């Protein structure tokens, strides 16, 4: 898969989500604006906990899936994580192989060579650090989006001050 194919696959999905949000924005905003009345006095705390849990869970999911997909298709984009996982020199190899006629696969190998010359595989740690960084970015992005939705909901609520 080329970089253009990767960008297009993400752009198409993002375009579908944005289009759905634009089409459904009024029903969604009305439902969210009426939520405090339906939940009663404890609604703010309940909504805050639910939204925070959703942001954290979705952010972690997007970060781990993003690290796996991006690391497999464009491994140099997660090289920063290998540098975090290794105190010495980082070596990266892309291994292509065939397991059946007409079918092939690719494997990414990250190794850390310490100052004493010892070599250690750091594939798992590289993907873990990349996933945590991508998750943090996703959580921040989702938090900003939820804050923007909250601002729009507050504008639509008649008793907002």
Residue pairs with C-beta under 8 A, 6 or more apart in sequence:
1 9
1 73
3 74
6 69
6 70
6 73
6 74
21 28
29 149
29 152
29 153
29 156
30 156
32 149
32 153
33 153
33 156
33 157
35 43
35 47
36 43
36 44
36 47
37 43
39 46
39 47
51 146
55 139
55 142
55 143
55 146
56 139
58 138
58 142
59 135
59 136
59 138
59 139
59 141
59 142
60 135
60 138
60 139
62 134
62 135
62 138
63 131
63 132
63 133
63 134
63 135
63 136
63 137
63 138
63 139
64 131
64 134
64 135
66 131
66 134
66 138
67 78
67 81
67 127
67 130
67 131
67 134
68 127
68 131
70 77
70 78
70 130
70 134
71 77
71 78
71 108
71 126
71 127
71 130
72 106
72 108
75 92
75 94
75 108
76 92
78 126
78 127
78 130
79 90
79 92
80 130
80 133
81 125
81 126
81 127
81 128
81 129
81 130
81 133
82 90
82 92
82 110
82 112
82 122
82 126
83 90
84 129
85 110
85 112
85 122
85 125
85 126
85 129
86 112
86 122
87 112
87 114
87 115
88 112
88 113
88 114
88 115
89 112
89 113
90 110
90 111
90 112
90 113
90 122
91 110
91 111
91 112
91 113
91 119
92 108
92 109
92 110
92 111
93 108
93 109
93 111
94 106
94 107
94 108
94 109
95 106
95 107
95 108
95 109
96 104
96 105
96 106
96 107
97 104
97 105
97 106
97 107
98 104
98 105
99 105
108 123
109 121
109 123
110 121
110 122
110 123
110 126
111 119
111 120
111 121
111 122
112 119
112 120
112 121
112 122
113 119
114 120
154 160
